[in-house]
């Protein structure tokens, strides 16, 4: 397999993919809550019922909807990467991994979706975040190797995603 050409359009796409991934993730939470009958509030970095959850089961289902969509994004992007050798597909996969990795890191201060689900199942808080991040990392690493994307491009993508992620969290907190 020849090396994928990583150019400015890949780096330009990353922040857009970050925003779209956040939207898909939070809209999945919103849709799950709405389908369960809750009046949901949604923003770029959060979705929750206005009056709280009436059951732990509902909270669990709504918590799982966002990561499920992000994992599906990663799987579809991995498939697309393997079929097309397209850096854009790799951007979708990289961002799916990055989002769940960053969310797991945030769990040090406030348990994220998968951490809350792990606790609800009576497991250690890090079980589901670890499994999701590891799974998406393996897909990302495999796609990176297949496309022969070097460590410099991956570090640059990581930095750019970090800036976009921080901007979304900061702007959402102000709004």
Residue pairs with C-beta under 8 A, 6 or more apart in sequence:
1 85
1 146
1 147
1 148
2 85
2 148
3 147
3 148
3 149
4 85
4 86
4 87
4 90
4 147
4 148
4 149
5 87
6 87
6 149
6 153
7 87
9 87
9 88
10 87
10 88
10 90
10 91
10 153
10 157
11 156
11 157
11 160
13 88
13 91
14 91
14 94
14 95
14 157
14 160
14 161
14 164
15 160
15 161
15 163
15 164
17 91
17 92
17 95
18 95
18 98
18 99
18 161
18 164
18 165
18 168
19 44
19 164
19 168
21 70
21 73
21 92
21 95
21 96
21 99
22 44
22 45
22 99
22 168
23 44
24 69
24 70
24 73
25 66
25 67
25 69
25 70
25 99
26 42
26 43
26 44
26 45
26 46
26 47
26 66
27 42
27 47
28 65
28 66
28 68
28 69
29 40
29 42
29 47
29 48
29 62
29 63
29 65
29 66
29 113
30 40
30 42
30 47
31 65
32 61
32 62
32 64
32 65
33 40
33 47
33 48
33 49
33 58
33 62
34 40
36 58
36 61
36 62
38 49
38 50
38 51
38 53
38 58
38 62
39 49
39 50
39 51
40 47
40 48
40 49
40 50
41 47
41 48
41 49
41 50
43 172
43 175
44 168
44 171
44 172
45 168
45 169
45 172
45 173
46 172
47 62
47 66
49 62
53 59
53 62
56 120
59 116
59 120
60 116
60 117
60 120
63 113
63 114
63 116
63 117
63 120
64 113
64 117
66 113
67 100
67 113
67 114
67 132
70 96
70 99
70 100
71 96
71 100
71 132
71 135
71 136
73 92
73 93
73 96
74 92
74 93
74 96
74 97
74 135
74 136
74 139
74 140
75 139
76 92
77 89
77 90
77 91
77 92
77 93
77 96
77 143
78 93
78 139
78 142
78 143
80 86
80 89
80 92
81 89
81 90
81 93
81 143
81 146
81 147
82 143
82 146
85 146
85 147
87 147
87 149
89 143
90 143
90 144
90 147
90 149
91 157
93 136
93 139
93 140
93 143
94 140
94 154
94 157
94 161
95 161
96 136
96 140
97 133
97 136
97 137
97 139
97 140
98 157
98 158
98 161
98 165
99 165
100 114
100 129
100 132
100 133
100 136
101 133
101 136
101 137
102 161
102 162
102 165
103 112
103 113
103 114
103 129
104 112
104 114
104 115
104 126
104 129
104 130
104 132
104 133
106 112
107 115
107 125
107 126
107 129
111 119
111 125
112 129
114 128
114 129
114 131
114 132
115 125
115 126
115 128
115 129
117 128
118 124
118 125
118 126
118 127
118 128
118 129
119 125
121 128
143 149
144 154
